[in-house]
Amino acid sequence: MPRRTPRTALDRQRTPRRFPKFLGAASICALIAALLSPLTQAAAADSTTALAANDYCGGQCSDILPPGQNGNATLAQILLNQAFGIQPDHAEDQLGPYNNLASGAATLTDAKINDFFNDASFGVASDQVASSTAPGGRTDVTIVRDKKTGVPHITGTTRYGTEYGAGYAAAQDRLWLMDVFRHVGRGQLTSFAGGASSNQGLEQEFWRNAPYTEADLQTQIDNAIANNGARGQQALADANAYIDGINAYIDASDSGRYFPGEYVLTGHKDSITNAGTIDHFKITDLVALASVIGSLFGSGGGGEVNNAISLLAAQSKYGVTEGTKVWESFRERNDPEAVLTVHNGESFPYASKPDTAQGEALPDAGSVTQEPLVYDRTGSAATATATGASATAAATTLTSAKRGMSNALVVSGKYTASGHPIAVFGPQTGYFAPQLLMLQEIQGPGLSARGASFAGLSMYVELGRGQDYSWSATTSGQDIIDTYAVELCQDDYHYLYHGACTAMDKVERTNSWKPTTADGTAAGSYRMQVYRNKYGPVEYRATVGGKKVAYTTLRSSYMHEADSIIGFQMLNDPDYVKSPGTFQSAVQHINYTFNWFYADSSHTAYYNSGDNPVRAAGVDAEFPVWAQAAYEWRNWDPTTNTASYTPPSAHPNSIDQDYYISWNNKQAKDYTTAPWGDGSVHRGNLLEDRVKKLVAAGGVTRSSLTKAMADAALADLRAEDVLPKLLKVINSATVTDTTAAAAVTKLSDWVTAGAKRKETSAGSKAYANADAIRILDAWWPLLVKAEFEPGLGTDLYTAFSNNLPIDESPSAAHGPTGAHAGSSFQYGWWSYVDKDIRAVLGESVQGGLSQKYCGGGTLSACRDALISTLKTAAGLTAAQVYPGDDQCSAGDQWCADSIVQRTLGGIKHGKITWQNRPTYQQVVEYTSHR
């Protein structure tokens, strides 16, 4: 393991007064030697600190959040890390246990769970206290950090002091990251952190969706407070206290010169004179941060224009009636074979296909153009790399294939060995250094929780545990975004609103940058420009029936980024959440699209949150509609962007079902989600099959449920659920070609071995069945194209591929999640292949495609196509299948799959083996209840 410098030492180290550029190890050694002056020890541990008495989990609550709690690093620590790989204390001490579960799960027992997870009990035993701090010299709050992980345990005697401590602890652990993301939310990242193409893409991606002015941010705060009575006022007080704590740490670290070193590397602070400032946080920063997180994980919908384009392509090829039928079969709105979270047959109709669509505004063929975002490029902003990053950002923003991620496995006590429910769940938020989430425990008046929160929004625990209950979430993706065709008048920047020609509002950001030590990108600048109107930001231009229109996107959470604070406040309140019903009531106040899960000592529960707008009768949520009063959301007020929303009872919900699974799959019967791909094969099946088997056998334990999660985390969905059927077609006759036969043998052996992408042994960095994995990775895109493109035609095949990516294997950099991100197999054509191959084989298919595609529907021709593409795939070398990138050399299969903690600051971490599992994860089993 890399060496570490103690947090209680070097995080107090002053910023050096001499700072050479990164010239090499020798010069860095000289600098470090000059820095190693006497160090100030942290405050003495409070030996009286003991485990909290309000903990009903009986030592059976565990959690993990890699790479580590400490996400801040001084300049000295950054230099040590860059030169020698030395890690600041607690910067990556959760990465090893997290990684080791991939190889250790097979022999996991309840007694060994905390070899791979942290003890998530409340409090800190007196002999485990690493430090105890009174932030800002206050007497009403203490931050205790434990020796093992450095997690802050915040205990306050006043509400203000408690929240002040939460803000102070957040800044201790994530100040630089918080600063980065408040600038991302405002579309100002490049001016703050540098003009790297990735920074350009990031700010463009989020600002296109939420082009807020400072006044907009403040208005959202004012409305959220005004609409929520006493709880709203308490939320405002909590947020202000939290910000006071953040700013107290900024002042202390600035004067003490132990602020994050990235401020020097990006030119905001001078290493010699300490000149420069770290701007204080303000309350609108929290809304900017929330808009980023909500857009990433909690805003289902969009893609209506792409849907319209593919529908028109289908109708062009097959005619309107048959083309619509083909389109609907690929859309799989309510596939009868889809895995469900609420699986008792209860129906929750939402966004269903109307009998007769009203108000549809489909574009004229070939008329759609994407609204430009970036103008007046200069310098490095005008390079091909920069424009490519902009194109990727736009595609990511406008698709319905949002980053979903996250999973949950929850089993009723009726089927566990102890008789108490068990849950293994968590959000799959990607892997970053430092991590977007941070752990904390917060105990104070009206607050009692431990868990994870997004950095800069940690006035409350957002996912975690209370005194006698735990909760978690997965992204749900139901459609809260609609696209309106706004008819233009006068010019391209005026539109008809209820018959009146009205000017659009233009919002702009001008960003410029110059090279810094952290980012050597050459100087450049650009201007971002968004036109918006009452129906939201303009995303496309087109004609509809010859009329010029602007397509705008309106989401129910637009101008409501702060509203969810009330739900999180309730989840942290032990006097509010006392049962499954009160839990469901709390998460009903969260307006983002999430699936919420709950477990206590006797009950489990589920609720799907989000402000689901009530649409006008006949409106099909899949396609753009005219921006006319008849087709607006019911009781929509454009001034506040509020409307009538479906009642809580209409949202998928359940208490004490035998078990729940979720991996961004379909929530319930008749509940349509915006992303495509909720069909017969979904990664949710990997959990469903394993948990269903455990429940049938009974006697489920924490370790057995964790094993089920960990086993699914190494599974190749294509190999487990689709490959056996492909091999059945190929083996319908003797395979005489030697190349194909050898490939079939390897693939068959892999399926027999469990179809896992797993190392031969822990740390080997080589997969068992490596050849079979390489063959399938190469074969999948080839076989999909050979199976479907001849029948669909190139135009329709391409259009459907824009609706749903073909593949998302761990190494597929082209997938929505990107390479080295862990999360895999969320989006792909596995259901289409499964249904089509079964149909060709003559097997029963519910909700099948409108026709057979493989080989034109004949078994022999389908077999020929599969064998031909299999031979091509088998002949590709590892270097061709895994061409290498900035992380890996060509041909390195393990590395191509590996998880990389993407650097958002100066500290780097090593790669870990691929696992498809939550980033923050809990394993819980409560033994008693209040």
N, C-alpha and C positions, 0 to 999 in steps of 0.2 A: 504493500500500500504506500502511496506517496506520503512523505513526511508532512506534519502539520505544525503550524505555529499557533500557540495558544491564543484563543480569542481574547482572554482577559489580559493579554499582553499587547500583541501587535495591533489589535483594533483600537488601542489607545495611542498607537505610535503616531507621532506628528508627521505631517506632510513634510518631505525632505526640503531643505533649502537649496539643494543643488539637484537638478534633474536633467541628466543627459538623455538623448534619444536612445531607442533600443538598438544598441550597437553590437551586442553579443554578450556572452556569459561573463567574460573578463571584466568589462566595464560595469556590468550589473553587480558583480561580486564586490567591486570597489564601493559602489553606492551602498549596497546592503551593509557592508562593514561600517560605513560612516553612520548608518542609521541605528545601529544596535547600541543605543545609549540606555541608561537605566530606565526600567519600565515601571509604571505605576500599577500595582495590583488592584483588582476590582474590590468592591466592598466585601467585607468578611461575610461569610455565609451565616444565615440565621439558623442556629442549631435547633431552634424550637419548632421549625416548620415540620408539619406532619401531614400524613394523608388526610384528605378531607373526609368529613363525616357524612356528607350528603351524596355519597357515591354508592349507587345500587347495582353496580355491574359485577361486584365480587371479584375483581381482578381479571375479568374476562372480556374487557374491551381493549382492542389493539388497533394501531394505525401505522401508516408509513407514508412518507412524502419525500421522494428523492429530488435532488441530490442531498440536500441538507438544509438545516434551518437558517444558517448564516448566509445571507445573500449580499452582505456588504463587505468590501475589502478596501483597505487603505492602499495608497500608492505603493508602499513598501511590500505589502502582501501580494499585490498584482505583479510586481517585478519578480518576487520569489517564485510565484506560480509560473510566470512566463519562462523564466530561466531554468528552473529546476523541478517544476511540477509540484512544489510544496503547496499544500492546501491550508487555508485558514481553518482554524478549529471549527468544527461543525459545518463546514462547507459541503462535505460530501459523505458524512458518516452514515447516512441512510441509503446511499447508493449501493453499497456492497450487499447489505441484507436484502434489498429489493431485487437486485440482480440474481442473488443466490437461490431465490425461490424456484427459478426455472429448472435447476438441477436437484433442488432439495425437496420439492413437493411430493415426490413419489414415496418418501419415507416420513412424511409429516405426521406428527401426532399433536394432540392438544397441548402437551407439555412443551413442544418445540415451536409453537406458533411465534413466540416472541424472539426466536432466533432470526426471524424474517420480518417481524413487525416491532413497533414500539409498544410498551405498556402505556395505554391511554387512560389509566386511572386518574382521577382528580388528585391534585396536590403533588407534593414532592416530599419524599421521606427525608428526614433531617440529615441523614448521612449521604444523601444524593444531591444536596444543594451545592451548586457551583458558585452562585453569586446571588446577592440580594441587593436590589437598587431601589432607592427612593427617587424616582425621576423628577428632575427639576427641584429637588430638595423638598418635595411635598411630603406631608405626614399622613395623607389620606389614601395612599396607594403604594404598593410594593410590587416590583417585578422580580420574581425568583426564577432563575434559570437552572435546569437540572444538568447534572454532569454528563449523562449519556448522550443527549441530543441537543442541549442548549435551547430547548423550547421555552418561551416565556410563559410563566404562570402569573397572571396579573390579578392581584387581590386588592380591592378598594373598599373603603368604609363609606365613601360617598359616591354617588353616580358620576358626578363630574370627574372626580379623581380616578375612578375606574376607567372611564373612557379616555382621559388624558394619558393614563398609563398604556392603554391599547395603542394610541397614536404614537407615543414615544417608542414602544417596543417595535411597532411596524417600521418606523424610521431606522431604528437600530439594525433591523434585519433586511430592509428592502428599499432604502431611500432612493438609491439610483434608479432602480426598476420603476418605482412609483413615479419618479420624475419623467422617465422615458415615456410611460404610458399616459400621463396627463398631456404630454405633447402629442402623442399619437392621436388621442381623442380630439384634439384641436386641429389636427392636420398640420402640425408644426414640428414634426420629428427631425427633418433634415436640417433645419436651422439650428436645432438644439444639439443633435448627436452626430451630424455628418451626412454627406450626400451619397453614401453607398447606395447602389441600386436597390438593395433589399430594404433600406430605410425609405426610399422613394416609394416603392411598392406598398409598404406597410401603411404609410400615412394616406396614400391615395385610396387604398382598399377601405379604410374605415371612414374617411371623411366623405367619400361619395355617398355612403349610407346615412351619415349623420352630420350634415354640414351646418352645425350650430354656430350662432354668434354668441358672444358673451351674455347678451341679454336673453337669448334663448335658454342658456344654461341656468341663469338665475330664475327665470320664469318657471322652469320645471321644479326647482326647489320650492318656490313660493306656492305653486299649485299642490304639490305633494303634501306640504305642511297644512295648507288651508283645508284640504279635503279629508284630513284624518284626525281631527279633533285633538284630544290630549296626547294620543300616541304620536301624532304629527309633531306637536310641540316638543315632545320628549326626543323624537328623532333629531330634530334640529339642534336641541341642546347637546345631545350625544355627539353629533357631527362636529359641532363647534369645539367641544372639549377634546375630541379626537384630533382635530386640526391643531389645537393649541399644543397638544403633546408632540405632534410631528414637528412643529415649528420650534419648540423648546429643544428638541434634539438637533435640529439644523443649527441653531445658534450655538449650542454647546459643542457640537463637533466642529463647527467652523472656528470658533475661538480656540478650541483645543487642538485643532488641526488633525483630527482623526476622521474626517468626512471621507466618503468613498473616493478612491483615487481616480475614478473615471472623470470626475469634474476637472482634474488637472489634465488628463489625457485628451479631453475634448475642448480644452481651452477656456473653461469657465472660471477656473481658479489658477493663480500663479504659484508655482511651486517654491519660488524664492521669497516673494513678498507677502504671499497669501492674499494678494489683491483679487478682486472679483467677488461675485455673490452667488449664493445658492438661494434662489427665490423661495420665499415662504409659500406654503400651500394656502389655498383659499377654498371656500366651500364649493365653488363651481368646479374646482378640479375633480371633486368626487363624482360629479355628474359626467364629466369628460371621461373619467376612468370607467364609470358604469356603462357608458355607451359602447366602449370597446368590448367589454366582457359580454354585454348583452348581445352585441352583433356577432361575436364569435360563437357563442354557445346557446343563446336563447331567443333567436328570432327566426322562427320557421316561416317558410314561404318564399315567394318570388319565383322567377323563372317563367312567368306567364307568356312573355314574348317568345322565348325559346319553345315553349309548348305550342304556341300558335304556328311558329315556323315549321315544326315537325308535323303538325296536323295538316298544314297546307301541302307539305311534301307528300304525305300519305294520300291525301285526296287527289293530288296531281297525278300520282301513279295509278291509283286504283279507282278513282271516281269518288264522289262525296260519300256515298253510303258505305261502300266497302272500305274506303280509306279511313273513315271514322272508326269503323269496326276494328281495323288493323291497329290504329292508334290506341284505342281503348284497351286492346289486349296487351299491348306493351306497357301502357301506363299502370296497369294493375292497381286501380284505385282501391278496390276491396277484394283482393284475391282470397278465395276460400281456403287456399293452402298456406296462407301466411301465418307465421308464428305470432301469437298474441300475448300481451302482458296480462290483460284480464281475459282469462280463457274459459270462463264459465258459461259462455254463450250470450251474455248480456250485450245488448246493442246500444251504441252511443253515436247516432248519426251526426255527422258533421262534414261540411264541404262535399256533399254527395253530388253526383251528376243529376242535374234537373231533367225532368221529362222533356221539357222544351226550353232551351236556353233563351234568355232574354238579354238584350243590350250588348251582345258580343260585338267586339270591334277588332276583328282580325285584320292584319295588315295586308295591303296589296302585295302580291308576290314580288320579291326582290326589292321592296321599297324601304326595308328597315336599315337604319344606320344607328350605330351606337353614339350617344351624346359624348363629345369629347370632354375630358376633365382637365387636361393639362395644356397650357398655352405658354407661348413666349419662352421656350426653352433656350438656355444659353449654356455654354461650356459642357461639363460632363452630363448635364441633364439631356443633352441632345444626342448622346451616343446610342448605338444600337442596343447595348445592354440596358440602358435606362428605359428606352421605349419598349423593350421586351418586358421589363418588369412592370411597366404600366399596363401592358396588354394582359399580363397574367393577373394583376390586381383587379382589373375590370371584370375579367371572366370569373374570378373567385367571388366577387361581390354580387354579380348578376345571376348566378346559378341558383337553382333550388337545392343543389347537392351541397348543403352546408356541412361544415365540420360537425359531426354529431358526437361520436365518441361516448365514453362512460358506460359502465355496466352495473348490474345489480342482481344478486341472488338472495332471495329471502324465503325462509321456510317456516311454516307455522309450527308451534310447539307440539302440535298433535303428531308430528312426524319426526321429532328429534329425540335423542336419547334421554335428555334431561326433562323434557316436557316444556322447555322454554324456547321461544322463537330464536332463530339464528339468522344473522344477516352478514353477507360479504358484499360490500358495495363501495362505489366511489366514482368520482369524475375522471375522465380520461382527457386531461387538458394539455397534452403534449409534454415535451421535455425541454426545459430551458435552464440556463445558468445565469442568474438565479431563477428559481422556479416562480411561475406566476402566482401560485398559491403559497401561503405560509401557515404554519401551525401556531396555535396559541391556546391557552386556557384563560378564561375570563370569569372572575367571581366578584360580584358586587351587588348593590341593591337592584333587584329586578333582573339580574344577569347571572347565569350559571351554565357555562358550556365550555367544551373543549373541541377543537377541530381545526378545519382549514378555512381560510378566507382568501380572497384575492387581495394581493398587496395594494394598499391604499384604500381598501374598502373594509378593513378589518375592525370596524367599531363593533361588529357582531360576528360571531362564528357563522359561516354560511353553510357549511357541511360538517357534520360531526355528531356530538352527543350532548345531551343534557344530563340531569341527575339520574334519571331512570329510563331514558329513551335515547335512541340514535336515529338520525335521518340522513338521507343522501338523495342525489338526483342524477338523472341522465337527460340528455337532450332529447326532446320529443319531436319537434319538427312539424307540428300541425300548422296550418296555413293562417298566419295573421297578417300577411302582406298581400295586397291586391294591386293590380296594375290598371290604371285608368288611361283611356285615350282622350286626351284633352284637345278639343278642336281649336286650331289657331285662328286668329283674326288680326287684321292690320299688318302684322309682320310675324316673324318667328318667335317673338318674345312677348306676345300678348295672346290671351286665350279667352274662350267663352266660359264664363261662370254664371250659370243660371240665366243665360241670355245676354249678359253684359260683357263687353270686351274689357278685359282686365289685364293690367301689366303683371308680368312675372317678377319675382324678387331675385336679384342676383347676389350671390354670396361668394366672396373671393378670399384666397389666401396666397400671398406671395412669399416664397421661401428661397433663401440663398444660403450657400455654404462655401467653405474653403477648407483646404487640407488641415488636418490635425494629426497629432501623434496616434490617436486612436483610429482615425479614418483618413487615409491618404487620398481619398477621392479628390480629383481635381476640382477646382472652383466651378460652381454652376448655379443656376437658379431656374425657377419656373413659377408660373402662376396657375393655381387651381381655381376653377370657376364652376359653380353649380347654379343653374336656374331652378327655382322651386316655385310652386304655387300651392293653392289650398289642397291639392291632391298629392302633394309630396314632391320630392326632387325629380327632375327630368332625367330619364335614363336612356331613352331612344327617341329618334324621330322616324316618321313613316308617313305613308298615306293610307287612308281607309276609304275605299270607294271613291278614290280620287281626291279626297279632302286631306289637307295637311294636318297632321296631329303630332303632339308630343306625348309619348308614353311616360307616365309618372308612376312611382311606386309609393304606396301608402301603407305603413305598418301601424298596428294599433299601439305599439310601444314607442313610436316616434313622438318626440316631445314629452315622453313619460319615462325617461331613463331612471328617474329617482323614485318612482312609485313603489318598487319592490322592497324598499327599506323597511316598510311596516311589517311585511311578512317575516323578514329576517329578525326584526326586533322581537316579534312574538315567539319565534322558535327558540330564542335565547332566554325567554322569560319562564322560569319554573312555575310561576303562578298562573301562566296561561296554558302551556302545553302539559296536559296531565293524562291524555288518553288519545286513542286513534282519532276520535272525532275532533278534538281540539287541535290536533296536528293538522288534519285536513283543513280546518278553518283557518289556521295560520298560513298555510301555503296557498290558499285561495287569494291571498293578498299579494302574491307574486305575479306580475304581469308578463314575465318572460315565459317562453315555451319550454317547460321541463316536466319530466316524470319524477315525482317525489315518493320516496319509500320510507317506511317507519317500522321500528321494532322496539318493543319493551319486553318485560318479563312474561307477558301473557298474550299480547296481541301484535298483529302486523297490519299495515295499511298501505294504501297507494292512492295517489291523486295526481291528475294531469293538470298543470297550471297554465295560465296564459289568458290574456284578454282576447277571447275568440269573438270577432265581430259578428253580429247578426246581419247577414246579407239580405238584400232585397230578393223577393221571390223570383225564381228563375235565373238568377245570376250563377254562372258556373265559375267557381273560384280558380279553375285551371287556366282561364284565358283572360285577356284584356277585355274590359267593358267600357262603354262610353261614360265620360265624365258628365253625367246628367243626373238630376235629382232622383229620377226613378230608379237608378241603379246604385245609388250611394248606400253605404251602411245605414241601417235603421237608426234614426235619431242622431245622426252624425252632426257634430258641431265642429266646423273647420277651424274656429278660433282656438279651441282647446284640443282638437283632435280627440274628442271623446264620442262614444256611440253606445248603442245598446250591445251588450255582450251576452253570450249564452250563459245561463245560470249554472252554478256549481254542480247541480245534479246532472247536467248534460255533459259534463266532462267525465271521461273515464275515471272511475274511482271504485275502490273496493276495501273492505275490511276483512281480515282473517281468511282470505283465499288460501288454499292448501300450500301454494307457493307462488312467488312472483319471479319472473326473469325479465330483464330489459337489457338490450344492447342496441338501442336506437331503432328497434323494430316497431311494428304496428302496435298501437296501444290496445285496441279493442275492435270488435266487429263493427263495421260500417263507419269507423272513424278514419277519415282519409287524411293522410299526412302529405306534406308538400313534396318531399323528395321522392324520386322514382326508386323502384327496387324492392318494394314490400311484397315479395312473391314467395314461391315455394321454397327457395333456398335463401337464407339470410343468416348473417352471423349470429343472430339471436337463436337460431337452431342449435348452435354449438352449446349454448347454455341450457336451452330447453331439454335437449336429449339427455344431458348429464343430470340435471336437477330432477327431472321427472323420474329417472331411474333410481336416484337416491331416495326420493319420497316414496316410491313404490316399495322399496326395501325397508324403509323406516329406520329409526335409530340414527338419524343424521347428527353429526357432531360439527364443531367448528372446524376441525381439521379436514373432515370429509368434504364439507362444502367449499373450503378453501382449495382443496385438491381439485374439485370439479372446475372451479374458476381457473386454476393454474393449468390444468390440462387443456381447457379450451383456449387458453392464452397462447399455446404453442401449436394449435391445430391450423392446418391449411384448409380453409373452408372448401375450396375447389376440390381438393384431394379427398376430403372426407365425405362430401355430399354429392359431388357431381362426377368425379373421375370414375367411380365404379360403374356408372351407367355408360360413360364413354367407352370404357373397356368392354362392356357387355356388347356394344355394337361392333367393335373391332373383333372381338372373339366369337362373333356369330358365324364366322368361318375361320378356317386355319390361316394363320398369318405366315405367308411363305417368304416375304421379304426379310432378309436377315437383320437389316438395320431396324426395321419396325418391330420385329420380334424381340430383339434385344431391349428396345425401349419399353415395350409392353411388359416384359419380365421385370424390369427395374421399377416401373410404375406400380405393377401389381404387388411386388414385394414391399414397396413403401406403404401402400394401402393396408396390407396385412400387418405391418409394423405399427400402424396407428396414424399414419399420414401427418406426422408432426415435423415441424422445422425445429429440430432440437440438436444441440451439440452432442458429439460422440461421448464426451465426458465434460464435466464442469471446467470451463476455461480453455477447452481445446481449440476454440474458434474455427471449428470445422463441423459440418452437419453430418449426421448419419443419413444415409440415403441421398447423399449430395447430388449424384447424377440424376436421380429421379426428380428431385426438386428443380434442378437446372432445366431438365426437359419440360416439366410442366410450366415453369415460368416462361420459357420460350414458346411453348405450344399454345398457351391459352389465347393470346391475341390472334395468332394465326388461325386457330380452329374457329374462333368466333367469327372472324371475317369470312372464312370459307363457308361457314354454316349459314350465315345470314345475308351477306352482301349480294350474292347472286339473285336471291329472291326479292329482297327489298330494293335493290338498285343502289348505286353509290350515293345519290342525293339523300334518300330516306335513311339509309344506313348511317350516313354522317350526321344527319339531323338527330336521329335517336341517340347517337353517341354523345352529342352535345347535351342531351337531356340526362343521360346516365353513362358515366365512364365505363369502358369495357372491363377494366381491371383495377384492383387496388391491392396488389401483393405488397409485402413489406418493403421490397426494393423498388416499387413502382413510383418513381419521382413524379410521374405525370398524374397521379391520383390527386384528389382534392386535399389530402392531408400532406402530401409531399414525402420525400425520402427521409429515412432515419427518424421517423416520428412515432414508431411503435404501432399506433392505431392502423389497422388493416382490415380489408374485406368488408368495409361498410358499403361501398358502392361497386357494383360490377354486374355483368350480364349472367351471373350464375343461375338465376331463376329462369331466364329465357332459355339457356342451354338445357337446363334440367327438364323443363316442360316440353321443349321441342324434341329432345332425344327420347324421352319417354313416349311421346306421341308416335315417333318413327318406329319405336319398338313395339307399338301396339298396346302399351300399358294405359291404365286409366289415368286421366289427367283432369282435375277440376280446375276450371278457370284457365283453360289452355289458350295458347296463341291462336289467332284466327285461322292460321293455316300451318302446314308443316314446311319447314325451311331446309333442314339438312338434306342434301342430295335431292332436293325437290320433293322430299317426302318418301323416297324409296330407301329401304334399308341398305341395299347394295351400293347405291350411289353415295349415300351418307357415309358408309364404311370407307369407300374409296377416298372421299374428301378428308376424313379423319386420318387415315393412314398416310396420305400424301403430305398433309401438314405435319404429322408426327415425325415423318422421316426428315423433313426440313428442320424441324426443331431439334431433333436428336443430333443433327450435324453441326449445329451452332456451338461454338466453343464457349467456355465460361467467360472469356474476355468479351465476346460478342453479346452475351446475355446480360452480363454485368459490366458495362463499359467503364466504370470508374467515375469518380467525381472528386470534389475538393476534400473529401474525407477518406476515400478508398482508392486503391489501385485497381486497374482493370482485372477482372477475373476473380476477385476476392468475394466469394459468395456470402460468407458470414458477415463480412464488413458491409456489404451492400444492404443487408437486412438490419444491421446493428442500429441500436438506439443511440442518438447523439444528443447530449444536453446542449441545445443551441445557445450560443453565447449572446447574452444581452448586456454583458458587462465585461470586466477584465479577467475573470477567473474561468479557467477551462477545466473540463473533467474528461475522463476516459470514456470510451465507448462501452456499452454493455450489450449482452446478447439480446436478441429480439424476444419480446413478450408483448402480447396483445391484451393489455390489462389496464385498469385505472392507474392514473398517476398517483393520486391520493386515494388510499384505500383503508377501509375499516373492516375489522372482523369483530362482531359483537354478539354477546349472549348474556342478557341481564338475568340476575338470579332473584331479584325482588323488586318491589314497587312501593312508592310512598303510600 
